[in-house]
């Protein structure tokens, strides 16, 4: 079984940095899990209190070791947690992963998510992951996340029944529609059906 590496050196640029979650981030995570906009667009645990947040943060190493997810906190220039960005559903054979993010209410509209998504996607498309494509699955009413994805270099791959817009970032060698697009879309449909 393959594992997911952490970015080394840590990713930073545009006034933000990405780092692993720490125990002292529990309050930031609990606050985000209670934010109406985060709740509207992001899966959040039912019991989104400090114990659940601490357990989720403590599980980060296991998610990396099992290649389940890479979850990074986004911090501003002062070191304050302002969001999260992460990769999940990594398919090593197809070299594809999903990307997701949220931004704390006080940091929205400042380009935080765009910078974070761009940093993580750029890293994941190069070594050591060397992914061929990264997918973002976004509800069509989530205009903020659609704008973030476009600004971070993602393009629309498909739209499904007014439930989801699938956007893709790919390596420069694959800028147009390719076989990977069809594979990625088929795999995304399969995963959406399984979750459904």
N, C-alpha and C positions, 0 to 999 in steps of 0.2 A: 504494500500500500504506500502511495506517495503522500507526502505532507506538503503543506503550504509554507513557504518561507516568509519571514517578515522582510520588508524593504530595508536594505542596508546599503548606504546610509539612509537614515530616516528621510522621508520625502518632505520637502518644504519649498514654498514659493508663493508669490502673490499675497504675502501677509498671513499665510496659514502654514501649519505643519501638521503632519499625520504621525500619530504614535499609538502604541497599544493602550488599551484601557487599563486603568489602575484602580485599586481599591478606593483611593480617595476621590474617584470620579462618580461614586455611587449617587450622590445627591444630584449631579448633573443628569445622569441617566434617568433617575426617577422623575425629575422635573420634565424631561423631554417626553417620557412615557405618559405624562398627564396633559401634555400640550394638545389642544383640540386638533390642530393641523397635523401633528404627528400621528395622533390616533386615527384621523380620517384616512390617511394614505399609507400607513405603515402597520404591519402586524405587531401588536404589543401584548405582552402576557396579561392574563386576566387579573392576577394579583400583582400589579406593577408597583410594589413597595420596595423598601431598601433591601429586604432579604432576597427577593427575587433578582434585583439588580446586582447585588453582590455575587449571587450564584452565577448569573449570566457572565459577569466579568471574570469570575474564577474559571469558567468553562472555556475561556479563549484558547488556552494552550491545547486542550483536547480538540477543539475545532480545527486548529492548525495541524495537529498531528494526524487527524483523520481526513484532512483536506475538505472539511465540511464548509468552513468559512474563514475569511480573514476580515476581522472587524477592527477598524481603527478610529480613534477619536480625532476629531479635527480641533485644533487649538489655534487661537489667534496669536498675534505677536506678543501679547502679555502672558501667554500660557493658559488662558482661560478656555475651557471646553466650550465649543460653539456648534458642535455637530458630530455626525458620524458618517463614514463612508466604508463600504466593505464589498468583498467579493463572496459569492456563494455558488452552489450548484456547479462546481468546477468539473468539467469533462476533459480529462487528460488526453483521451484518444482524439477527440475532435478539436482540442485546444480552445475551448469556449468556456466562459463563465458569465454569471449574472452579476451586475453591480447594483447597489442600492445606497441610498443616503437620506439623511434628514438634517435639518438645520434648526438650532434653537431659535425661539421667537425673537430674542433680542439681537440676533445676528443676521436675520433675513434681509435680503435686498442689498447686501454688501458684496456679493460675488463670492462668498465663502464656499458655497456648494460647488459652484463652477470651478473654482480653483482646486478644491479637494477631489472632485470627480476627474478633472483633467490630470492631476498628479497621479492618482491611483491607476487610471486607465493607461496613461503613458508608460508607467512602470510595468504594468501587467502585460502589455503588448511587446515588451522587450525581455531580455534575459533577467532573471532566471526562469520566469514563467513562460515567456515567449508564446503567449496566446495568439491565436489567429483572429479572434473576435471576442468582444465583450458586449453583452446584451443589457439593455435597460428596459424593464417592463413598467409602463407608466399608464395610469388611468387618464383617459383623454380630457377629463375636467381638471387635472392637476397641471394647470398652466405654468406654475413656477418650476416644477420638475421638468416639464417639456422644454422650457427655455434653458434650464441648466444643461440638459443633455445636448441641445443644439449648440450652445455656446462652448461646451466642452468637446465638440467635434463629432458627436453622434449624429447619424442620419436615420430617417425613418425607414424601417425595413417592412413593416406590416402594421395593419390596424385590424383589430378583431372585434366585431360586433359592438362597437361603442363601449367595450369593456376595458380595452387595453391597446396601447400603442407600443409596438416593439421597435426599439431603436438600437442601432449597432455602431460600435467603433471597431475599426479593423486596422490591421497593419497597413502601412503605405503601399505595400506590394499588392494589396487587394482592395483598391479604392472603389471599384464598381460592383454591381451585382455579380456574384460568383457562386460556384457550387457550395461554398461554405455558407452563403446566405440561405440557400435552400435547406441544407442540413440543419443549420441553426434554427430556422423557422420550424422545421418538422420536429426537432427536439423540443423546442419551446412549446409547441402545441401539445406534445406528449406530456411534458411536465405540467402544463396547465390543466390537462385532462386528469392527471393523477391527483392533483391538488384539489380539483374542482368540487 
